[in-house]
Amino acid sequence: MSTWLFTCRHTFEETLCEELSGLSGVQRAAPVLPGLVRAQVDPKLAAAPDALQRLDPVYALQVLPNAQPVQAASIKGLAEGLLALAAPAFVDGLASWDVHALVPGQLKGTPKPLMQRRAELVAEAVVAGLRERHRRLSKLRTVSGQNPALLLQILLLDPGNAWVSVSSVQALPPAASWPSRLPAGLADVADDPIAPASSFRKLEEALACLGELPQPDATAVDLGASPGGWTRVMRKHGAQVTAVDRAALAPHLASDPGVQSVTGDAFAWRPPQQVDWLVSDIIAYPERVSELLDAWCSAQLARRFVVQMKFKRGPDWEELQRALETARSHGYFARAKHFFNDKNEVTVMGSLSN
C-alpha cells in the first residue's frame, strides 16, 4: 500500500477520515496529529493517471501523495535521506518545480511554529543536493499565481523524523492546483480592520485556492450580503458589487460608489446580464443552495461563483454532491473545499469551462 498524507482544518480530522474511508481504494484513514491524516492507498490507484483527481477530498486542504518516512538525528542526515528518495523524480532542465517545508504547528495556523527554521534548513540542503546532481535544474518557480509541474513537500514531524512527498501537480480551472501551491493548503489571509465581519477570511481563502482574483472593474453579486464582509473583499480587489439582502450593509460600504445596494430576497433576485462573480455566504438549508446554483448556473448568470453551503450537524454529502453535479451539468468546473476558516460549512466554487 502507498501512504498518502492529507492536511485539514484541525478538529475536522475525523470528518476527513470518514470521507476518505468512503473512497474506493483507500484504507485505514486515521489522524496522525492535529490537522494531519494518514491513509493507505491501493498501489494501482496511487499510480493511476487520474489519482490526484480521485483523491481530492472536500475536507483536505493539501495532499502529500506517496509519502515516505525518513529518520536521522541531524539536519545533514535528514537531508541525505530525503534527497535519496526525492532525487529520482528530478531531471536536468526541469523548468517548473517548488518545495514546501512543513511542520506540525503550521497545520494549526500557528504564525511562528516550532521547528520551522529546522525544516527550512533541511529543505535548503535537499535543494542544494538536487542542484548538485542536476546542474541544469532551473530555479524554483516563485511567480505568484502560477503552478509548478512538480512539487516536493517535506513534513518535519519532530527533530529526527520527516516525511517526503514528490508528485506531479494537477492544474485545475481557473488557476488552482492539486496538490495546492499553498504550503499545507493554507492561504495567508491578512487582517482587514475595516471589514464588517470576520467572514471575509473565508472568501479570501477561496480566492487564493481558485488562484484568481477579481480584475479591476469586474462585476460581482453578493447574495445575502449584510453586513458586508464578502462585499468588502470584492471591493478591495476592485470589483463593482451589487449587494443583495433584506438587511442593510455597514455604512461605509453602503456609501461606497462601487457598491449598489439592493433590498430584496437573495434567492429570488437575478442580474439583468451575466456578471463576472457570484459570491454568497447566505445562511440557508443546503437544498436551497443547490436550488440557487441551479437557477444561476442553468442560465450561466455568472462566470465564477463562490458559495457557502452550511450544515446543521455533520456534512450533508448527498446535497453537496447534488450542488456540484448541478453546476457541472450546466458547463461549470465545480469543486468544494472545507477551508481553515470554515466551521460547519463548506465552500462550493465554480468557473465556466468555456
Buried (B, 14 or more C-beta within 10 A) or exposed (E): BBBBBBBBBBEBBBBBBBBBEEBEBBEEBEBBEBBBBBBBBBEEBBEBEEBBEEBBBBBBBBBBBBBBEBEBEEBEBBBBBBBBBBBEBBEEEBEBBBBBBBBBBBBBBEEEBBBBEBBBBBBBBBBEBBBEEBEEBEEEBEEEEEBBBBBBBBBBBEBEEBBBBBBBBBEBBBBBBBBBBBBBBBBEBEEBEEBBBEBBBBBBBBBBBBBBBBEEEBBBBBBBBBBBBBBBBBBBBBBBBBBBBEEBBBEEBBEBEBBEBBEEEBBEBEBEEEBBBBBBBBEBBBBBBBBBBBBBBEEEBBBBBBBBBBBEEEBBEEBBEBBBEBBBEBBBBBBBBBBBBBEEBBBBBBBBEE
